[in-house]
Amino acid sequence: MSEARQTAMPEQVKIGVINVAAFKNMAALLQFIVPEQGPVFAGSAIAINPEKVLTASRNTQLREVIEAADIRYADGIGVVKAMRRRLGRHVERIPGCELWQELMQRAARYQVPVFIIGAKPEVLEQTRDKLLAAGTSLAGAVDGYFSDEAALIAQLQQTKPKIVSVAMGTPKQELLIQRLQKAYPDCFYMGVGGTYDVYTGNVKRAPALWCKLNLEWAYRLALQPSRIGRQLGLLRYLWWYWTGKV
């Protein structure tokens, strides 16, 4: 990290087997990644929710993927509540989808070059067009069906973006980020899952009131009842929370 950076990484809170950075809110994390003065943070970030905490406790590969990220931020109300209890102070939830959109706006404001990777070709094209219309300095865009990783790396090295977002789902996107970092390290990388679909309106996000009440999980369950197995697994996390294991 550059000595010019004025914002320090906040303390880490251990939630299950994962250390999560206790950023006060989204504004604090945005300032850390793209400060008003100084260079863009060179590293990677991954969103942490109860499901990842549970899976990482029994899946060594996912745990290693998560631990490899430089920033692990709280994107789940269950994680946030555990952090508040441990710290004795207020910590806000940072939804990954909203973080990416705010980061794109901040990149546009400071003319930080961005490179987007992932999603279907038509969704990527819509994302690119919307970002350009918003004034984002777009260095490049490659959909999630590319077959030549060496060519992608060469494109990054040639265009020199400072922010790269990858929409391919966990852990595929994080594993790709690790490989890209080795070849092109001077950049901030962020895995964003289905964010491009939400950004372009191809997937509907929960209404604002549901988000405010931290009930996005219930909204997704209502739309996709097949998620019930995953949601029932969160009862284990709830038990951990009440027994002080997280």
N, C-alpha and C positions, 0 to 999 in steps of 0.2 A: 504494500500500500504506500502511496506517495506521502512524503512528509508535508506536502502542501494541503493534504486533506485536513479539514477543520472539524469534521464530525467523526467521532470515534464509534466503533462497533459497540453496541450496548451489551450488558451482561447476558450470559447464557443461562437458560433455565432447563433443567433436565426433565423432560416429559416422557415417561417410560424409558426407552433406551435412546431417545433423541434429544440432543441439545438444541433449544430453540432460542433465537435472538429476541430479546425483549424490547423491540422497538415500541415506543409509546403509541404511535399511530402511523398511518400511511404517509403523512407528510414527512415524518422523521426518516422513514425508509427511502422515500424519493430523494430527500436531501442527501442521504448517504450515497445513493447510487449516482445521481447527477447533481453534484453540489453547484451552488450559484457561482462559486469560484473554485478553481482546481479541476483536476482531471476526472473523467468518468471512472467509477470503480471497476477495476479489472478483476473479474471473478464470476461466480455463478450464484443463482438463487433458486431455492425450491420451496414450494408451499407445503406446510405441515398441517394435517388435519387428524382427527382421531383414527380414521381408517388407516392412514399411513403409520401412525404410532402402533396400532395393533399388528399390522402386517410386518413391520420392521422387527417386532419382538420375536417373530418366528421365522422370518425370511432373511437369511444372512445377506443375500445378494442385494435386496432392496435396502437393507440397513447400510451396506457399503456405498450404494448409490447416493443415499441421503447424506451420509457423513462426508462424502466427497464435495458436496456443495459448500461454498464459502458462506452463504447466507441461508439460514433456515428460518422462515417467518411464519407467524401463526395465521393460518387460513382456515380456522375451524373454531366454532364457539366453545367446544369442549376443551380444546387446547388453551384458548384464551382464559377460560374460567380457572383452569389449573394453574396458569401462570399468575393470575391475579392473586390467588390464594397463597402461592409460594412467595410472591414479592411483597404482598401487602399494599399494592398500589394498582392504579388503573392502567390497563393495557387494552388497546383496541384490536379488534379483528381486522385483518388485512386480506380481503378477498383477492385472489390472484387475477381474476378477470378485470376487476376495477383497477388493480395496481398496474397492469399492462396498459390499459387505456390512459391512465394518468401519466404513466411513463412516456407514452407516445406523445402526449400533449407537451410534456416537459421537454422532450427531445426536439419537438417542433419549435418551442420557444427559444431554446438555446442553440438551435441548428446542429444538433448532434446526429450524425449519420446512423441510420438504422438499416438492418438487414433482416428480412422475415423469411422463415423456413417452415414448411409443413402445410397440412390441410390438402383438400382436393384442389385441382388446378383452378376450377371456377371460383371456389371460395377464396383462394389466394389472390386471384385477380381482383375480386371485389374488395378484399382487404387492402391491397396495394392502391387501388383507385381512391378508396375512402381516405387512406392515410395521406396520399398526395394532395387531395382536395383540402385536407386539414393543415397543409403546410409542412408536413413531415419531410425531412431530407432522407429519401429512400435510396440506399446504396445498392440494393438488389433484393430479389425475391425468387425463391425456389420452392416448388410445391413438395409435398411429402412423398411423391412417387419417383424421386430422382434415383438413378442407378449408378451414378459415377460420383462417389464421395471425394475422390481426388480432385475432380473438376470443381466441386463445391468449395473445397478448401482453397484452391487456386483463386476462385472468385472472391473469397473473403480477403485473401492476401492482397489481391489487386485493388479492390474497392475500399478496403480499410474502414469498415464500420466500427462504431464504438458501442453499439447495442445490437445484439442478435437475439431474436426470440424464435423458439422452436415449438411448433404445435404438432406433436406426434403422440402424446400420451406417455404416462410414466410406466415403466422405466426407460422406454425406447428413446424418448427425447433427451433424458439425462445422460444416457450412455453415449448418444451422438455428441452431446455438448462436451463430454469429457474428451472425446477424440478431437473435436474441433479446437478445444482449448490448447491441446498439445501443439497443434500446428499454428494456431493464431491466438496467442494468449492475451494480447493487449486489448481486451474487450469485455463488456458485461454480457453474460449469457443468462437467459431466462426460459425455462420450460413453461409453456402456457396451455397445454392440453387442447380443449375445444374452444378456446377464447376467440379465435378468428370467426368461428361459426356464430357465436353470440354477437360479436362486434358487427357483423354484416347482416344480422337479422335472420340468418338461416336456422338458428336455434333460439327459441324463446327462453329468456331468463325469467326467474321467478319475479312476480310483481314487487314493486318497491316495499310495500307493507310487509310482505313475507320476508324479504331480505332484512328489513329493519328489526323484525322479531326473531331473526336468526332461524327461520323455518324453511330455508331453501331446500334442505334435505327432504322435508315433507312434501314440498311442491314437486320435486323431481320424482319422488316415490309415487305421487298421485298420477303423474304422467307416464311413469314406467314402473308398474307394479312388480316387474321382474327383479327390481332392485331390492326386494324385501329381504332376501338372504343376506345381502351386504349390510342392510340397516339393522337387522337383528343382531349382527355381529357387534354393533356398537353398544349393545347392552353390557358386553364385557368391559368396554371402556368406562361406561357409567359406573360399573361395580368398582373398577380400579380407582375412579375419582372419589367415590364415597368412602372407600377404605384407605385413601391416602397413598395409593401406589403411584399416582401421577399427580 
